[in-house]
Amino acid sequence: MGNNESGFRNRYGQWALVTGASDGIGRAAAEVLAAHGMNLVLVARREKLLHQLANHISDVFDVECRSMPTDLAEPGETGRLIAELEGLDIGLLVAAAGFGTSGPFSDGALLKEQQMLAVNCGAVLELTHHFSQRFVARGSGGLVLLSSIVAFQGVAGSAHYAATKAWVQTLGEGLHTELSDQGVDVICVAPGPVDTGFATRANLVMKNAASPHVVAKETLAALGKKRTVRPGRLARLLGLALTVPRWARIRIMKQVMAGMTKHQRAPATAESRS
């Protein structure tokens, strides 16, 4: 089921749906797919930015690009999106929408954790369930699910985020096996730190972060060939830690997360208290 740059439309058809498309991995994936000649449906919360991106991609890559502003954290919005796309023959889903939280779980705001669960898991569940049915019926399709290097063990300091990504990873691994004989490619993407707006929203300081375009290119090149891809040098390096016992991985990730959240424990300055 491998593909090359000229084979995306042959394998998946003319249309791809990309969530989380206004920034980071989602935006990079949209641009890579457009360069391969695929028309796009772009989904994200920020309406103005999304429309600007759709116009930019259409102009640069000469493809059709539709923007559909949607907040996947809101109840019913994923279902509305699915209903509006019913008449479009989408053959590839890149589920890149998501966000994280960091710090002690007991100190976090429950509403924010619930919103993260809705976006990282709930929306992914609805979209993958719907499009897996459509792809099986059409005899071809692709699902790209955003996991993380933190998905393979508990992570102190980002416990709930890591749990949401463990859910995505497990779902993707199962679907890869279930759907491979029905013409549907499924890949889990487990990057390490990536240079996107994710870190700011999660209140993390990331060093040696990978480029979103590196992640997107390596991911789409591996679609149809691998079950899980760990794009970027740091992700592959951290992936070596997966060979040690789980208890050791938990300790390793605790230290990694402690480094990225150290600024949260710094004493407040006079300016920050005012």
SEVEXSE-606763 format. One record per residue: residue number from 0; x, z, y negated of N, C-alpha, C in turn. Coordinates in steps of 0.2 Angstrom, whole numbers, plus 5000, padded with zeros to 4 digits. Each point is the difference from the previous one (the first is absolute). Layout:
SEVEXSE-606763
NODE resi n.c1 n.c3 n.c2 ca.c1 ca.c3 ca.c2 c.c1 c.c3 c.c2
NODE  NUM    X    Z    Y     X     Z     Y    X    Z    Y
...
//
This chain:
SEVEXSE-606763
NODE resi n.c1 n.c3 n.c2 ca.c1 ca.c3 ca.c2 c.c1 c.c3 c.c2
NODE    0 5004 5000 5006  4996  5000  4994 5004 5000 4994
NODE    1 5006 4998 5000  5005  5000  4994 4998 4995 4995
NODE    2 5002 5001 4994  4998  4995  4995 5006 4999 4996
NODE    3 5000 4995 4996  5006  4998  4995 4996 4999 4993
NODE    4 5004 4999 4995  4998  4999  4994 4994 4995 4999
NODE    5 5001 4994 5004  4995  4995  5000 4994 5001 5004
NODE    6 5000 5006 5004  4995  5000  5005 4994 5006 4999
NODE    7 5001 5003 4994  4995  5005  4999 4993 4998 4999
NODE    8 4999 4994 4997  4993  4997  4999 4998 4998 5007
NODE    9 5004 4997 5004  4998  4998  5007 4998 5005 5004
NODE   10 5004 5006 5000  4998  5006  5004 4994 5004 4998
NODE   11 5000 5001 4993  4995  5005  4997 4994 4996 4996
NODE   12 5001 4994 4999  4995  4997  4996 5002 5000 4992
NODE   13 4995 4999 4996  5002  4999  4993 4999 5006 4996
NODE   14 4997 5005 5002  4999  5006  4996 5003 5007 5003
NODE   15 5003 5004 4995  5002  5006  5002 4997 5005 4995
NODE   16 4999 5006 5003  4998  5006  4996 5005 5005 4999
NODE   17 5002 5002 4994  5005  5005  4999 4997 5005 4996
NODE   18 5000 5007 5002  4998  5005  4997 5006 5004 4997
NODE   19 4999 5004 4994  5006  5003  4997 5004 4994 4997
NODE   20 4997 4995 4997  5004  4994  4998 5003 5000 4993
NODE   21 4998 5005 4996  5002  5000  4993 5007 5002 4999
NODE   22 5003 5003 5006  5007  5003  4999 5004 5000 5007
NODE   23 5006 5001 4999  5004  5002  5006 5000 4995 5006
NODE   24 4999 5003 5006  5000  4996  5006 4994 4995 5000
NODE   25 4994 5002 4998  4995  4996  5000 5001 4994 4995
NODE   26 5002 5001 4994  5002  4994  4996 5005 4995 5003
NODE   27 5005 5003 5003  5005  4996  5003 4998 4996 5005
NODE   28 4996 5003 5005  4997  4996  5005 4995 4995 4998
NODE   29 4997 5001 4995  4995  4995  4997 5005 4994 4997
NODE   30 5005 5001 4997  5004  4995  4998 5004 4996 5005
NODE   31 5002 5004 5005  5003  4996  5006 4995 4996 5004
NODE   32 4994 5002 5001  4995  4996  5003 4998 4994 4996
NODE   33 4999 5001 4993  4999  4994  4996 5005 4995 5000
NODE   34 5007 5002 5001  5005  4996  5000 5000 4996 5007
NODE   35 4996 5003 5005  4999  4996  5006 4994 4996 5000
NODE   36 4996 5000 4994  4995  4995  4999 4993 5003 5002
NODE   37 5000 5007 5001  4993  5003  5001 4996 5002 4994
NODE   38 4994 4999 5000  4996  5002  4995 4998 5008 5001
NODE   39 4999 5003 4994  5000  5007  5001 4994 5003 4997
NODE   40 4998 5006 5003  4995  5005  4997 5004 5006 4998
NODE   41 5001 5002 4994  5003  5006  4998 4996 5005 4998
NODE   42 5001 5006 5003  4996  5006  4999 5005 5006 4998
NODE   43 4998 5003 4994  5003  5006  4997 4995 5003 4995
NODE   44 5002 5006 4998  4996  5004  4995 5000 4997 4993
NODE   45 5006 4998 4998  5001  4999  4993 4998 4992 4998
NODE   46 4994 5000 4998  4997  4993  4999 5004 4996 4995
NODE   47 5002 5002 4995  5004  4995  4995 5006 4998 5003
NODE   48 5004 5004 5003  5007  4999  5003 4998 4995 5006
NODE   49 4995 5001 5004  4998  4996  5006 4999 4993 4998
NODE   50 4996 4999 4994  4998  4993  4998 5006 4997 4997
NODE   51 5005 5003 4997  5006  4997  4997 5004 4998 5006
NODE   52 5000 5004 5006  5004  4998  5005 4997 4994 5004
NODE   53 4994 4999 5000  4996  4995  5004 5002 4993 4996
NODE   54 4999 5001 4993  5002  4994  4996 5007 4998 5001
NODE   55 5005 5005 5000  5007  4998  5001 5001 4997 5006
NODE   56 4998 5002 5006  5001  4997  5006 4997 4993 5001
NODE   57 4994 4999 4997  4997  4994  5000 5004 4995 4996
NODE   58 5003 5002 4995  5004  4995  4996 5006 4998 5003
NODE   59 5004 5006 5003  5006  4999  5002 5000 4996 5007
NODE   60 4996 5002 5004  5000  4998  5007 4995 4994 5002
NODE   61 4995 4999 4995  4995  4995  5001 4996 5001 5006
NODE   62 4997 5006 5000  4995  5002  5005 4994 5003 4997
NODE   63 4995 5001 5004  4994  5003  4997 5001 5007 5001
NODE   64 4998 5004 4995  5001  5007  5000 4995 5004 4997
NODE   65 4996 5004 5004  4994  5004  4997 5002 5007 4999
NODE   66 4998 5003 4995  5001  5007  4999 4994 5004 5001
NODE   67 5000 5005 5004  4994  5004  5001 5002 5008 4998
NODE   68 4999 5002 4994  5001  5007  4999 4996 5005 5004
NODE   69 5003 5004 5003  4997  5005  5005 5004 5006 5000
NODE   70 4996 5006 5000  5003  5007  5001 4999 5002 5007
NODE   71 5004 4999 5005  4999  5001  5007 4999 5008 5001
NODE   72 5001 5004 4995  4999  5007  5001 4993 5002 4999
NODE   73 4996 4995 4997  4993  5002  4999 4995 4998 5005
NODE   74 4996 5005 5002  4995  4998  5006 4996 4994 4999
NODE   75 5000 4996 5005  4996  4994  5000 5004 4994 4997
NODE   76 5006 5001 4997  5003  4994  4997 5003 4995 5005
NODE   77 5003 5003 5006  5003  4996  5005 4994 4995 5003
NODE   78 4994 5003 5001  4995  4997  5003 4997 4994 4995
NODE   79 5000 5002 4994  4998  4995  4995 5005 4994 5000
NODE   80 5007 5001 5000  5005  4995  5000 4999 4996 5007
NODE   81 4999 5003 5005  4999  4996  5006 4994 4995 5000
NODE   82 4994 5003 4997  4994  4996  4999 5001 4994 4996
NODE   83 5004 5001 4995  5001  4994  4995 5005 4995 5003
NODE   84 5004 5002 5005  5005  4995  5003 4997 4997 5006
NODE   85 4994 5001 5002  4997  4998  5006 5000 4992 5001
NODE   86 4999 4996 4994  5000  4993  5001 5007 4997 5000
NODE   87 5005 5004 4999  5007  4997  4999 5004 5001 5007
NODE   88 5003 4994 5002  5003  5000  5007 5007 5003 4999
NODE   89 5001 5007 4999  5006  5003  5000 5003 5001 5007
NODE   90 5007 4998 5000  5003  5001  5006 5006 5005 5001
NODE   91 5001 5003 4994  5006  5005  5000 4998 5005 4995
NODE   92 5001 5006 5003  4999  5006  4995 5006 5004 5000
NODE   93 5002 5001 4993  5006  5005  4999 4997 5006 4997
NODE   94 5000 5005 5003  4997  5006  4998 5005 5005 4997
NODE   95 5002 4998 4993  5006  5003  4997 4997 5006 4995
NODE   96 4994 5001 4999  4998  5005  4996 5001 5007 5003
NODE   97 5002 5004 4995  5002  5007  5003 5003 5004 4995
NODE   98 5000 5007 5000  5004  5004  4996 5002 5006 5003
NODE   99 5004 5004 4998  5003  5006  5003 4999 5006 4995
NODE  100 5001 5006 5003  5001  5006  4996 5006 5004 5003
NODE  101 5003 5004 4996  5005  5004  5002 5000 5007 4998
NODE  102 5004 5004 5003  5000  5008  4998 4996 5004 5006
NODE  103 5000 5006 4999  4997  5004  5005 4992 4998 5001
NODE  104 4998 4999 5006  4993  4998  5001 4995 5005 4997
NODE  105 5002 5006 5001  4995  5005  4997 4999 5001 4993
NODE  106 5005 4997 4996  5000  5000  4993 4996 4993 4997
NODE  107 4999 4996 5005  4997  4993  4997 4992 5001 4999
NODE  108 4998 4995 4996  4993  5000  4998 4996 4996 5006
NODE  109 4995 5003 5003  4997  4998  5006 4997 4993 4998
NODE  110 4997 4999 4994  4997  4993  4999 5005 4995 5000
NODE  111 5006 5001 4998  5005  4995  5000 5002 4998 5007
NODE  112 5000 5005 5004  5002  4999  5007 4994 4997 5004
NODE  113 4994 5001 4998  4994  4996  5003 5001 4993 4998
NODE  114 5001 4999 4994  5001  4993  4997 5005 4996 5004
NODE  115 5006 5003 5001  5005  4997  5004 4998 4999 5007
NODE  116 4997 5004 5003  4997  4999  5007 4995 4994 5000
NODE  117 4996 4999 4995  4995  4995  4999 5004 4993 5000
NODE  118 5005 5000 4995  5004  4994  4999 5004 4998 5006
NODE  119 5005 5005 5002  5005  4999  5005 4997 4999 5007
NODE  120 4994 5003 5002  4997  5000  5006 4993 4997 5000
NODE  121 4996 5002 4996  4993  4998  5000 4999 4993 4999
NODE  122 5003 4997 4995  4999  4993  4998 5004 4996 5005
NODE  123 5005 5002 5003  5004  4996  5005 4996 5000 5006
NODE  124 4996 5005 5002  4996  5000  5006 4994 4995 4999
NODE  125 4997 5000 4994  4994  4995  4999 5003 4993 5000
NODE  126 5006 4999 4996  5002  4993  5000 5003 4997 5006
NODE  127 5003 5004 5004  5003  4998  5006 4995 4999 5006
NODE  128 4995 5004 5000  4994  5000  5004 4996 4993 4999
NODE  129 4999 4999 4994  4996  4994  4998 5004 4994 5001
NODE  130 5006 4999 4998  5004  4994  5001 5003 4999 5007
NODE  131 5001 5005 5003  5002  4999  5007 4994 4997 5004
NODE  132 4994 5002 4999  4994  4996  5003 5000 4993 4998
NODE  133 5001 4999 4993  5000  4993  4998 5005 4996 5003
NODE  134 5006 5003 5000  5006  4996  5003 4999 4998 5007
NODE  135 4998 5005 5004  4999  4999  5007 4995 4994 5001
NODE  136 4994 5000 4996  4995  4995  5000 5003 4993 4998
NODE  137 5005 5000 4996  5003  4993  4998 5006 4998 5004
NODE  138 5002 5005 5004  5006  4999  5005 5006 5000 4997
NODE  139 5001 5002 4993  5006  5001  4997 5000 5005 4994
NODE  140 5005 5003 4998  5000  5004  4994 5006 5005 5000
NODE  141 5001 5003 4995  5006  5005  4999 4998 5006 4997
NODE  142 5002 5006 5002  4999  5006  4996 5007 5003 4999
NODE  143 5001 5002 4994  5007  5003  4997 4998 5007 4998
NODE  144 5002 5005 5003  4998  5007  4999 5006 5004 4997
NODE  145 4999 5003 4994  5006  5004  4997 5000 5007 5003
NODE  146 5005 5001 5004  5002  5006  5003 5006 5003 4995
NODE  147 5004 5004 5003  5006  5002  4996 5005 5003 5005
NODE  148 5006 5001 4998  5005  5004  5004 4998 5007 5001
NODE  149 4996 5003 4996  4998  5007  5001 4994 5000 5005
NODE  150 4998 4995 5003  4994  5000  5005 5002 5003 5006
NODE  151 5006 5000 5002  5002  5002  5007 5002 5007 5001
NODE  152 4998 5004 4995  5001  5008  5001 4997 5003 4994
NODE  153 4998 5007 5001  4998  5003  4994 5005 5001 4995
NODE  154 4998 5000 4993  5004  5000  4995 4998 5006 4995
NODE  155 5004 5005 5000  4999  5006  4995 5001 4997 4993
NODE  156 4996 5002 4996  5000  4997  4993 4996 4994 4999
NODE  157 4998 4997 5005  4995  4994  5000 4996 5000 5006
NODE  158 4998 5005 5002  4996  5001  5006 4994 4995 5001
NODE  159 4996 5000 4995  4994  4996  5001 5001 4993 5000
NODE  160 5005 4998 4995  5001  4993  5000 5003 4997 5006
NODE  161 5005 5004 5003  5003  4998  5006 4995 5000 5006
NODE  162 4995 5004 5000  4995  5000  5005 4995 4994 4999
NODE  163 4999 4998 4994  4996  4993  4999 5004 4994 5003
NODE  164 5006 5000 4999  5004  4995  5002 5001 5000 5008
NODE  165 5001 5006 5003  5000  5000  5007 4993 4997 5003
NODE  166 4995 5001 4996  4993  4997  5003 5001 4993 4999
NODE  167 5002 4997 4995  5001  4993  4999 5004 4997 5006
NODE  168 5006 5003 5001  5005  4998  5005 4997 5000 5007
NODE  169 4996 5005 5001  4997  5000  5007 4995 4995 5001
NODE  170 4996 4999 4995  4995  4995  5000 5003 4993 5001
NODE  171 5005 4999 4996  5003  4993  5000 5003 4999 5007
NODE  172 5003 5005 5003  5004  4999  5006 4994 4998 5006
NODE  173 4995 5004 4999  4994  4999  5005 4997 4993 4999
NODE  174 4999 4998 4994  4997  4993  4999 5005 4995 5001
NODE  175 5006 5001 5000  5005  4994  5001 4999 4998 5008
NODE  176 5000 5006 5004  4999  4998  5007 4993 4998 5002
NODE  177 4995 5002 4997  4993  4998  5001 4999 4993 4998
NODE  178 5002 4998 4994  4998  4994  4998 5005 4994 5001
NODE  179 5006 5001 5003  5005  4995  5000 4998 4994 5005
NODE  180 4996 5002 5005  4997  4995  5004 4994 4996 4998
NODE  181 4998 5002 4994  4994  4997  4997 5002 4996 4993
NODE  182 5007 4998 5000  5002  4996  4994 5001 5004 4994
NODE  183 5000 5006 5000  5000  5004  4994 5007 5004 4999
NODE  184 5004 4999 4995  5006  5003  4999 4999 5007 4996
NODE  185 5003 5005 5003  5000  5006  4996 5007 5003 4999
NODE  186 5002 5002 4994  5006  5003  4999 5000 5006 4996
NODE  187 5003 5006 5002  5001  5006  4995 5006 4999 4996
NODE  188 5000 5002 4994  5006  5000  4996 5002 5007 4998
NODE  189 5006 5002 5002  5002  5007  4999 5006 5000 4996
NODE  190 4999 4999 4993  5006  5000  4996 5002 5007 4998
NODE  191 5006 5000 4997  5002  5007  4997 4998 4999 4993
NODE  192 5004 5004 4995  4999  4999  4993 5000 4993 4998
NODE  193 4995 4999 4996  4999  4993  4997 4999 5001 4992
NODE  194 5003 4995 4997  5000  5000  4992 4993 4998 4998
NODE  195 4995 5004 5000  4994  4999  4997 4997 5005 4996
NODE  196 4994 5000 4998  4996  5005  4996 4998 5006 5004
NODE  197 5001 4999 5007  4998  5005  5005 5004 5007 4998
NODE  198 5006 5000 4999  5004  5006  4999 4998 5004 4994
NODE  199 4998 4996 4994  4997  5003  4994 4994 5004 5002
NODE  200 4995 4997 5003  4994  5003  5002 5001 5006 5005
NODE  201 5004 4999 5004  5002  5005  5005 5004 5006 4997
NODE  202 5003 4999 4994  5004  5005  4997 5007 5001 5004
NODE  203 5003 4994 5002  5006  5000  5004 5006 4997 4996
NODE  204 5006 5002 5002  5006  4996  4997 5003 4997 5006
NODE  205 5000 4993 5000  5003  4996  5006 5006 4997 4998
NODE  206 5005 5001 5004  5006  4996  4999 5001 4995 5005
NODE  207 5004 4995 4999  5002  4994  5005 4993 4997 5002
NODE  208 4995 5000 4996  4994  4997  5002 5000 4992 5001
NODE  209 4997 4998 5005  5000  4993  5001 4996 4996 4995
NODE  210 5001 4993 4999  4996  4996  4996 4993 4998 5004
NODE  211 4995 5000 4996  4993  4998  5004 5001 4993 5003
NODE  212 5003 4996 4996  5001  4993  5003 5004 5000 5007
NODE  213 5005 5004 5000  5003  5000  5007 4996 5003 5005
NODE  214 4996 5005 4998  4995  5003  5005 4995 4994 5002
NODE  215 4997 4997 4995  4995  4995  5002 5003 4994 5004
NODE  216 5006 4998 4998  5002  4994  5004 5002 5002 5007
NODE  217 5003 5005 5001  5002  5002  5007 4994 5002 5004
NODE  218 4995 5002 4997  4994  5002  5003 4996 4993 5003
NODE  219 4999 4996 4995  4997  4994  5002 5004 4995 5004
NODE  220 5006 5001 5000  5004  4996  5005 5000 5003 5007
NODE  221 4998 5006 5000  5000  5004  5007 4993 4999 5003
NODE  222 4995 4998 4996  4993  5000  5002 4999 4995 5006
NODE  223 4997 5003 5005  4999  4996  5006 5006 5000 5005
NODE  224 5005 5004 4998  5006  5001  5004 5002 5007 5002
NODE  225 4998 5005 4996  5001  5007  5001 4994 5004 4999
NODE  226 5000 5006 5003  4995  5005  5000 5001 5004 4993
NODE  227 5006 5002 4999  5001  5004  4994 5007 4997 4997
NODE  228 5000 4999 4993  5006  4998  4997 5002 5006 4995
NODE  229 5006 5001 4999  5003  5005  4995 5004 4996 4995
NODE  230 4997 4997 4995  5004  4996  4996 5004 5004 4995
NODE  231 5006 4997 4998  5004  5003  4995 5006 5004 5004
NODE  232 5006 5000 4997  5005  5004  5003 4999 5007 5002
NODE  233 4997 5004 4995  4999  5007  5000 4995 5001 5006
NODE  234 4995 4996 5000  4995  5001  5006 5003 5000 5006
NODE  235 5004 4995 5001  5004  4999  5007 5004 5005 5001
NODE  236 5004 5003 4995  5004  5006  5001 4996 5006 5002
NODE  237 4995 5001 4996  4996  5006  5002 4996 4999 5007
NODE  238 4999 4994 5002  4997  4999  5006 5005 5002 5006
NODE  239 5006 5000 4999  5005  5003  5005 4998 5007 5002
NODE  240 4998 5004 4995  4998  5007  5001 4994 5000 5005
NODE  241 4996 4995 5001  4995  5000  5005 5002 5001 5007
NODE  242 5007 4999 5001  5002  5001  5007 5002 5008 5002
NODE  243 4999 5004 4995  5001  5007  5001 4994 5003 5001
NODE  244 5000 5006 5003  4993  5004  5002 4996 5001 4994
NODE  245 4994 5000 5001  4995  5001  4995 5001 5006 4995
NODE  246 5002 5006 5003  5001  5006  4996 5006 4998 4995
NODE  247 5005 4996 5002  5006  4999  4996 4998 4995 4995
NODE  248 4995 4995 5001  4998  4996  4995 4996 5003 4995
NODE  249 4996 5005 5002  4996  5004  4995 5005 5004 4995
NODE  250 5006 5002 5003  5005  5004  4995 5003 4995 4996
NODE  251 5002 4994 5002  5003  4995  4996 4996 4998 4995
NODE  252 4993 4998 5001  4996  4998  4995 4998 5005 4995
NODE  253 5001 5007 5002  4999  5005  4995 5005 5000 4995
NODE  254 5006 4999 5002  5006  4999  4996 4999 4994 4995
NODE  255 4998 4995 5003  4999  4993  4996 4995 5002 4995
NODE  256 4995 5002 5001  4994  5002  4996 5002 5005 4994
NODE  257 5004 5005 5003  5002  5005  4995 5004 4997 4994
NODE  258 5005 4995 5002  5003  4996  4995 4996 4996 4995
NODE  259 4995 4997 5003  4996  4996  4995 4995 5004 4996
NODE  260 4999 5007 5002  4995  5004  4996 5004 5006 4996
NODE  261 5006 4999 5000  5004  5006  4997 4998 5001 4993
NODE  262 4999 4995 4996  4998  5000  4993 4994 5004 4999
NODE  263 4995 5000 5005  4994  5004  5000 5001 5007 4999
NODE  264 5006 5003 5003  5001  5007  5000 5005 5002 4995
NODE  265 5002 4995 4995  5004  5002  4995 4997 5004 4995
NODE  266 5003 5005 4996  4997  5004  4995 4997 4996 4995
NODE  267 4995 5001 4997  4997  4997  4994 5004 5001 4994
NODE  268 5001 4995 4996  5003  5000  4994 4995 5002 4994
NODE  269 5002 5002 4995  4996  5002  4994 4995 4995 4998
NODE  270 5003 4993 5000  4996  4995  4999 4994 4998 5005
NODE  271 5002 5001 5006  4995  4999  5005 4995 5005 5001
NODE  272 5001 5006 4997  4995  5006  5000 4995 4999 4994
NODE  273 5002 4996 4995  4996  5000  4994 4994 4996 5001
//
